[in-house]
Amino acid sequence: MNMSQRQSILGVMVLLTTINLLVIIALQISPFGDGMDPSLTLYGGFSLLILGALLAAYWRGWEPARYI
């Protein structure tokens, strides 16, 4: 099975978005997260929104999203 460049970039972007979501969930349910700075979760949420928007934009055909 041949994989196109577009498919591989979509795969990497989905992987990044999924890992970011898992990190945010881990920060929320961690027993060590009580004394943690809440800005970590906030920054993680912002980065998740940005990655999700770039993933959606690339999926819909906006090619420059892969360079950002």
N, C-alpha and C positions, 0 to 999 in steps of 0.2 A: 504494500500500500504506500503510495507516494503521498507525502504531506507537503502542502504548499506553504509558502512563507506566511501567508495570511493566517492559515490554520495554526501554525506554530506560535505566532505572535498572540493570537487569541488564547491559546493554551497557557502561555506564560502570564498573560494579563489575568486570566481566570485564577491561576495558581496564586498570584500575588494578592488578589482580592480575597480569596478564600483564607490564605494564611493570615492576612490582616484581620479578618473577622474572627478567626480562631484565637488570635492574640488578645483581642478585645474581650472575648468571652472568658478567656483564661484569667485576665486581669480582674474581671468582675466576680468570678467564683473562687478566686484564690483565697485561702485562709490567711495568707501573708499580705493581702492587699489592703488590710484595714489601715495601716499606717502609711500607705503609698500615696504619692501625690496624685490628686484627681486629674491633673492636667495630662497625665499619660493617657488616660482613657479618652479625654477630650481630643488630644492630638491624634490618637488612633481613629477616633470617629471621623475627624476631618479628613484624614488620609483615606479612610474607607470610602467616604463620599466622593473624593476626587478620583480615586482609582475606579470606582463604580461608574462614574460619569465618563471617564476616558474609555473604559471597556465598552460601555453602551455606544459611545460616539464612534469608536473604531468598528464595532459590530455593524453599525448602520452605514458605514462607508467613509467615515472621515479619516483619511489616511494620516494626516499629521499627528493624530492622537498617539501613535506608536513612538514618536520622538520625544514626547513630553514626559 
